[in-house]
Amino acid sequence: MIDVHGDDTPGIGRTERSTVTKVIRRIIPFLIFCYFVSYLDRINVGMAAITMNKSIGLSPIAYGAGASIYFLGYFLFEVPSNLMMQKLGARVWIARIMISWGLVSGATAFIVGPHSFLAVRFLLGAAEAGFFPGLVLYLSWWFPATYRARITGMFMAAMPLAGIVGAPLSGLLLGLNGALGLHGWQWLFIVEGLPAVILGFVVLRYLTDRPKDAAWLRPQERDWLAARMEDERRDGEKKDFLSIRKAFVKPQILALSVICFGANIANYGLTLWLPQIVKAFGVSNLETGFITAIPSIFASLSMVFWTRSADRTGARVGHIVVAAFCAAAGLAVCVVLHNPVEMMAALCFASVGIYALIATFWGWAPTLLAGPGAAPGLAIINAIGALSGYVGPLIFGWIKQSTGDFSLALLALAMGPVLSACVMLTVFRVTELGQNLSFGTKDPV
């Protein structure tokens, strides 16, 4: 387990240290596994496409449309889902989400053409809507703000982990082609959808909604955590995020949504097309799975290091900006690269920037939200950000079909992180640019 205290968190008391450690051990590994399964079910269509597209007659544009329409369903149902979680509690609502998305993900095995592909992907997005911002909100109920970026980085390590483990696993499942009369890509969806259903029932028994209900903490630990989180809630309500109505129109929330949108253009555009980029190198399906996992290995390390550095220095704006430009540079340079090894090196660099950007952003953004507007605020940010998952793969598919090449499509994805960096520098303390980028001054929140 990573030590989130370390030498950079001086002066904490024994009760605080033991409480935070216990909460981490109880919650984080389980949520990492849940999010791993979620992210795998979201992106496994990229590996399935290697054989599925030809099997059911999907063109690059049709695949891009189907891969991206997931995010349209996600967008439409995101805010209502997060509001329901706040009303019903995390345990019940997260379980509902996981069971329903697992069933829909498994049903993807039985699509027969472009129309059924579009329908099932839309339903998958609707079923999973609210899961990620719900977990971010849940973490904000359990961890003080001083820990949140590095805790979010640990939790979001499930994203590259899904690539590290999921891509080779998917390559192996594609090798089951013909077993029991099913294609390999059908086995992929069935096998990878089942864990979500099982985990949904586990959530009902395992998760605790709020610190005051944590029987697994000692009384003094439970009292300390409940009091600390209540103090932060009251302090947060002094900010101007006090109503659900304001959450929908607040300029800062819209700015955060645009930042999330730009980051996710690169994330989902690359993730959903990377297996086909690698396959074009002339390798086997199994080799494609292992090679596709390489960028995720570097990305997983960057997330932990970068979020810890952001918490240690407090200069989260600077960390987000630098990560965004690294992501853009790695994608843009692919235009002039044709050697597979050089291109994979550039894509590894881009992945490091993308995941460092996303993890640092989601560790920082919740600290700007408080009160009743926090849940819808987070949902709005993630919902608008998820729309980039609709735009990115669709544009990628259109450029690929028009040019017959991946390079210009990767250049288009690079514009997303550039947009994120520009909004960060424009909206969030542009007058303190020198201080933020020096990594030496804490950002006031």
Residue, then its C-alpha position, 0 to 999 in steps of 0.5 A: m500500500i502506498d504511504v499517503h502521509g510520507d515526509d511531506t505531511p508533517g505534524i499529523g496526529r496519531t488518530e489522523r494517521s491511523t484513521v486515514t490508513k484504515v480508510i485507505r485499506r478498506i475502501i481504495p483497493f475495492l474501488i480500484f477493482c470496481y473502477f478497473v472493471s468499469y473502465l475495462d467494459r468501457i474500452n474493451v470494444g477497442m480490442a473487440a473491433i480488431t475482428m468484430n468490425k469485419s464480422i458484423g460489417l462496421s466501417p471506420i465511421a460506423y465503428g467510431a459512431g458506435a464507440s462514441i455513442y456510449f458517451l451520449g447515453y452517459f451524458l444524458f443520464e449523468v446528472p440524474s444518476n448522481l442526484m439519485m446517489q445523493k438521495l439513496g446513498a452510495r452503496v445502493w446506487i453504485a450496486r445498481i449501476m454495476i449490475s445494470w452495466g454488466l448485463v448490458s456489456g455482456a449483451t454486446a456479444f449478441i449484436v448483429g450489425p451497425h444498428s444493434f451496435l449503436a443501440v447497445r453502446f448507447l444503453l451501456g452509457a446510460a447504465e453506467a452514467g454517474f459511476f465515476p463522478g459518484l465514486v469521486l463524490y464518495l471519496s470526498w465524503w471519506f478523505p480530507a481535502t489535503y489527501r484528495a489528489r493523491i487518493t484520487g491518483m491511487f484510485m484512478a490508477a485503475m484506468p491504465l491498469a485496465g489497459i495493462v491487464g485488459a488488453p492482453l486478456s482481451g487478446l487471449l479471449l479473441g483466441l477463443n474464436g469458434a468455441l461453442g459456436l461463438h466468435g472470439w469478440q463475443w467471448l470477450f464481452i461475455v467474460e468481461g461483463l460478468p465481474a460487474v454483475i458479481l461486484g454489484f452484489v458485493v458492493l451492497r454488503y461491503l461499502t459504508d455510506r458515511p464515516k459516522d456509520a463505519a463500525w470498522l473504525r474505532p470510536q475515536e477514529r470515527d468521531w475524528l473523521a466525521a468531525r473533520m469532514e463536517d468542518e470541511r463541509r461547513d467551510g466549503e459552504k462559505k464558497d459560492f457553490l450553495s445550490i443545485r441551480k447555481a451548479f448548472v450555470k456557474p462559470q467555474i463549473l463550465a470552465l472545469s467542464v471544458i478542461c475535462f472535455g479537452a482531456n477526455i478527447a485525447n484519452y478516449g480517442l486514443t484508447l478506443w483506437l489504439p488496438q487498431i493502430v497497433k494491429a496496423f503494425g502487422v502483428s497478431n491479435l495476442e501481440t496487439g494486446f500486449i503491445t497496447a498495454i505498454p503505454s498504460i504501464f508508463a501512465s500508471l506510474s505517472m499518475v501516482f508520481w504526478t498527483r503526489s507531487a501536486d499535493r506536496t507542492g500545492a501547485r495543481v494548476g501548474h501540474i495540470v498545464v504541464a501534463a496537458f502539453c506533454a499529452a499534446a506533444g506526444l500525440a502531435v509528433c506522431v504526424v512525422l513518425h512512421n517507424p512503429v517503435e518510434m510511434m509507440a514511444a511517442l504514444c507512451f509519452a502522450s499516455v503519461g501526459i493524458y493520465a497525469l492530467i486526468a488524475t490531477f484534475w480530478g483530485w483538484a476539481p472537487t476541492l472547488l465544489a461544496g454544499p448541495g451543488a457538489a454532486p450535480g457540479l461533479a456530474i455536470i463536469n464529468a457529463i460534459g467531459a464525457l461528450s468528448g468521448y462522443v466527439g473524439p472517436l467519431i472524428f478519429g474514425w472520419i479522418k481515418q476513413s478519409t485519409g487512410d492514415f492514423s497520423l492526422a487523426l492523432l494530431a486532431l486529438a492533440m488539440g484536446p489537451v491544448l484546449s484544457a491547458c489554455v482554459m486552465l491558464t485563462v480562467f484559473r489565476v492567469t495572473e499567477l502563471g509564473q508562480n503556478l508553473s514554478f511548482g513552488t507556490k500553493d494554489p489557494v482553493 
